[in-house]
């Protein structure tokens, strides 16, 4: 099965993250914090490429928002989801490939979903 053929059958909020059941039998889980930290929008990518600023002061909006929580999640075509975050950020479009990559495998009902053995 190619990446283009893999798509989610079910997405649901579970604890502090997102559980996704994929059509190839794999179930993944990704924490909201991980998704927010890996936002693919241009401004977030640019910010991650800069050296860290140890003197950065959080904005009042960031302080009030607390831990990252999605306020909404909308499909974008058949290839991605746009997440609106509680800190007001809403420009990141998370492709299905990115969601799959960021998620930790929880279970799998198919052998091809397992990691292949290392060659000897």
Contact map, one row per residue, 1 for C-alpha under 8 A:
111011000000000000000001000000000000000000000000000000000000000000000000000000000000000000000000000000000000000000000000
111111000000000000000000000000000000000000000000000000000000000000000000000000000000000000000000000000000000000000000000
111111000000000000000000000000000000000000000000000000000000000000000000000000000000000000000000100000000000000000000000
011111100000000000000000000000000000000000000000000000000000000000000000000000000000000000000000000000000000000000000000
111111100000000000000000000000000000000000000000000000000000000000000000000000000000000000000000000000000000000000000000
111111110000000000000111000000000000000000000000000000000000000000000000000000000000000000000000000000000000000000000000
000111111000000000000110000000000000000000000000000000000000000000000000000000000000000000000001000000000000000000000000
000001111110000000011110000000000000000000000000000000000000000000000000000000000000000000000001000000000000000000000000
000000111110000000011110000000000000000000000000000000000000000000000000000000000000000000000000000000000000000000000000
000000011111000000011100000000000000000000000000000000000000000000000000000000000000000000000000000000000000000000000000
000000011111100001111000000000000000000000000000000000000000000000000000000000000000000000000000000000000000000000000000
000000000111110001110000000000000000000000000000000000000000000000000000000000000000000000000000000000000000000000000000
000000000011111111100000000000000000000000000000000000000000000000000000000000000000000000000000000000000000000000000000
000000000001111111100000000000000000000000000000000000000000000000000000000000000000000000000000000000000000000000000000
000000000000111111000000000000000000000000000000000000000000000000000000000000000000000000000000000000000000000000000000
000000000000111111000000000000110000000000000000000000000000000000000000000000000000000000000000000000000000000000000000
000000000000111111100000000011111000000000000000000000000000000000000000000000000000000000000000000000000000000000000000
000000000011111111110000000011110000000000000000000000000000000000000000000000000000000000000000000000000000000000000000
000000000011110011111000001111000000000000000000000000000000000000000000000000000000000000000000000000000000000000000000
000000011111000001111100001110000000000000000000000000000000000000000000000000000000000000000000000000000000000000000000
000000011110000000111110111100000000000000000000000000000000000000000000000000000000000000000000000000000000000000000000
000001111100000000011111111100000000000000000000000000000000000000000000000000000000000000000000000000000000000000000000
000001111000000000001111110000000000000000000000000000000000000000000000000000000000000000000000000000000000000000000000
100001000000000000000111110000000000000000000000000000000000000000000000000000000000000000000000000000000000010010000000
000000000000000000001111111000000000000000000000000000000000000000000000000000000000000000000000000000000001110010000000
000000000000000000001111111100000000000000000000000000000000000000000000000000000000000000000000000000001111110010000000
000000000000000000111100111110000000000000000000000000000000000000000000000000000000000000000000000000001111000000000000
000000000000000000111100011111000000000000000000000000000000000000000000000000000000000000000000000100111110000000000000
000000000000000011110000001111100000000000000000000000000000000000000000000000000000000000000000000000111100000000000000
000000000000000011100000000111110110000000000000000000000000000000000000000000000000000000000000001001110000000000000000
000000000000000111000000000011111110000000000000000000000000000000000000000000000000000000000000000000000000000000000000
000000000000000111000000000001111111000000000000000000000000000000011100000000000000000000000000000000000000000000000000
000000000000000010000000000000111111100000000000000000000000000000110000000000000000000000000000000000000000000000000000
000000000000000000000000000001111111110000000000000000000000000000000000000000000000000000000000000001000000000000000000
000000000000000000000000000001111111111000000000000000000000000000000000000000000000000000000000000001000000000000000000
000000000000000000000000000000011111111000000000000000000000000000010000000000000000100000000000000000000000000000000000
000000000000000000000000000000001111111000000000000000000000000000000000000000000000000000000000000000000000000000000000
000000000000000000000000000000000111111100010000000000000000000000000000000000000000000000000000000000000000000000000000
000000000000000000000000000000000011111110011000000000000000000000000000000000000000000000011100000000000000000000000000
000000000000000000000000000000000000011111011000000000000000000000000000000000000000000000011100000000000000000000000000
000000000000000000000000000000000000001111111000000000000000000000000000000000000000000000111000000000000000000000000000
000000000000000000000000000000000000000111111100000000000000000000000000000000000000000000000000000000000000000000000000
000000000000000000000000000000000000000011111110000000000000000000000000000000000000000000000000000000000000000000000000
000000000000000000000000000000000000011111111111000000000000000000000000000000000000000000000000000000000000000000000000
000000000000000000000000000000000000001111111111100000000000000000000000000000000000000000000000000000000000000000000000
000000000000000000000000000000000000000001111111110000000000000000000000000000000000000000000000000000000000000000000000
000000000000000000000000000000000000000000111111110000000000000000000000000000000000000000000000000000000000000000000000
000000000000000000000000000000000000000000011111111100000000000000000000000000000000000000000000000000000000000000000000
000000000000000000000000000000000000000000001111111000000000000000000000000000000000000000000000000000000000000000000000
000000000000000000000000000000000000000000000111111100000000000000000000000000000000000000000000000000000000000000000000
000000000000000000000000000000000000000000000001111110000000000000000000000000000000000000000000000000000000000000000000
000000000000000000000000000000000000000000000001011111000000000000000000000000000000000000000000000000000000000000000000
000000000000000000000000000000000000000000000000001111110000000000000000000000000000000000000000000000000000000000000000
000000000000000000000000000000000000000000000000000111110000000000000000000000000000000000000000000000000000000000000000
000000000000000000000000000000000000000000000000000011111000000000000000000000000000000000000000000000000000000000000000
000000000000000000000000000000000000000000000000000011111100000000000000000000000000000000000000000000000000000000000000
000000000000000000000000000000000000000000000000000000111110000000000000000000000000000000000000000000000000000000000000
000000000000000000000000000000000000000000000000000000011111111000000000000000000000000000000000000000000000000000000000
000000000000000000000000000000000000000000000000000000001111111000000000000000000000000000000000000000000000000000000000
000000000000000000000000000000000000000000000000000000000111111100000000000000000000000000000000000000000000000000000000
000000000000000000000000000000000000000000000000000000000111111110000000000000000000001000000000000000000000000000000000
000000000000000000000000000000000000000000000000000000000111111111000000000000000000001000000000000000000000000000000000
000000000000000000000000000000000000000000000000000000000111111111000000000000000000000000000000000000000000000000000000
000000000000000000000000000000000000000000000000000000000001111111000000000000000000001000000000000000000000000000000000
000000000000000000000000000000000000000000000000000000000000111111110000000000000000011000000000000000000000000000000000
000000000000000000000000000000000000000000000000000000000000011111110000000000000000001000000000000000000000000000000000
000000000000000000000000000000001000000000000000000000000000000011111000000000000000000000000000000000000000000000000000
000000000000000000000000000000011001000000000000000000000000000011111100000000000000111000000000000000000000000000000000
000000000000000000000000000000010000000000000000000000000000000000111110000000000000110000000000000000000000000000000000
000000000000000000000000000000010000000000000000000000000000000000011111100000000011110000000000000000000000000000000000
000000000000000000000000000000000000000000000000000000000000000000001111100000000011110000000000000000000000000000000000
000000000000000000000000000000000000000000000000000000000000000000000111110000000011100000000000000000000000000000000000
000000000000000000000000000000000000000000000000000000000000000000000111111000001111000000000000000000000000000000000000
000000000000000000000000000000000000000000000000000000000000000000000001111100001110000000000000000000000000000000000000
000000000000000000000000000000000000000000000000000000000000000000000000111111111100000000000000000000000000000000000000
000000000000000000000000000000000000000000000000000000000000000000000000011111111100000000001000000000000000000000000000
000000000000000000000000000000000000000000000000000000000000000000000000001111110000000000000000000000000000000000000000
000000000000000000000000000000000000000000000000000000000000000000000000001111110000000000000000000000000000000000000000
000000000000000000000000000000000000000000000000000000000000000000000000001111111000000000000011000000000000000000000000
000000000000000000000000000000000000000000000000000000000000000000000000001111111100000000001111000000000000000000000000
000000000000000000000000000000000000000000000000000000000000000000000000111100111110000000001111000000000000000000000000
000000000000000000000000000000000000000000000000000000000000000000000000111100011111000001111100000000000000000000000000
000000000000000000000000000000000000000000000000000000000000000000000111110000001111100001111100000000000000000000000000
000000000000000000000000000000000000000000000000000000000000000000000111100000000111110111100000000000000000000000000000
000000000000000000000000000000000001000000000000000000000000000000011111000000000011111111000000000000000000000000000000
000000000000000000000000000000000000000000000000000000000000000010011110000000000001111110000000000000000000000000000000
000000000000000000000000000000000000000000000000000000000000110111010000000000000000111110000000000000000000000000000000
000000000000000000000000000000000000000000000000000000000000000000000000000000000001111111000000000000000000000000000000
000000000000000000000000000000000000000000000000000000000000000000000000000000000001111111110000000000000000000000000000
000000000000000000000000000000000000000000000000000000000000000000000000000000000111100111110000000000000000000000000000
000000000000000000000000000000000000000010000000000000000000000000000000000000000111000011111000000000000000000000000000
000000000000000000000000000000000000001110000000000000000000000000000000000000000110000011111100000000000000000000000000
000000000000000000000000000000000000001110000000000000000000000000000000000100011110000000111110000000000000000000000000
000000000000000000000000000000000000001100000000000000000000000000000000000000011110000000011111011000000000000000000000
000000000000000000000000000000000000000000000000000000000000000000000000000000111000000000001111111000000000000000000000
000000110000000000000000000000000000000000000000000000000000000000000000000000111000000000000111111100000000000000000000
001000000000000000000000000000000000000000000000000000000000000000000000000000000000000000000011111110000000000000000000
000000000000000000000000000000000000000000000000000000000000000000000000000000000000000000000111111111000000000000000000
000000000000000000000000000001000000000000000000000000000000000000000000000000000000000000000111111111100000000000000000
000000000000000000000000000100000000000000000000000000000000000000000000000000000000000000000001111111100000000000000000
000000000000000000000000000000000000000000000000000000000000000000000000000000000000000000000000111111100000000000000000
000000000000000000000000000001000110000000000000000000000000000000000000000000000000000000000000011111110000000000000000
000000000000000000000000000111000000000000000000000000000000000000000000000000000000000000000000001111111000000000000000
000000000000000000000000000111000000000000000000000000000000000000000000000000000000000000000000000001111100000000000000
000000000000000000000000011110000000000000000000000000000000000000000000000000000000000000000000000000111111000000000000
000000000000000000000000011110000000000000000000000000000000000000000000000000000000000000000000000000011111000000000000
000000000000000000000000011100000000000000000000000000000000000000000000000000000000000000000000000000001111100000000000
000000000000000000000000111000000000000000000000000000000000000000000000000000000000000000000000000000001111111011000000
000000000000000000000000110000000000000000000000000000000000000000000000000000000000000000000000000000000011111010000000
000000000000000000000001110000000000000000000000000000000000000000000000000000000000000000000000000000000001111111000000
000000000000000000000000000000000000000000000000000000000000000000000000000000000000000000000000000000000001111111000000
000000000000000000000000000000000000000000000000000000000000000000000000000000000000000000000000000000000000011111110000
000000000000000000000001110000000000000000000000000000000000000000000000000000000000000000000000000000000001111111100000
000000000000000000000000000000000000000000000000000000000000000000000000000000000000000000000000000000000001011111110000
000000000000000000000000000000000000000000000000000000000000000000000000000000000000000000000000000000000000000111111000
000000000000000000000000000000000000000000000000000000000000000000000000000000000000000000000000000000000000000101111100
000000000000000000000000000000000000000000000000000000000000000000000000000000000000000000000000000000000000000000111110
000000000000000000000000000000000000000000000000000000000000000000000000000000000000000000000000000000000000000000011111
000000000000000000000000000000000000000000000000000000000000000000000000000000000000000000000000000000000000000000001111
000000000000000000000000000000000000000000000000000000000000000000000000000000000000000000000000000000000000000000000111
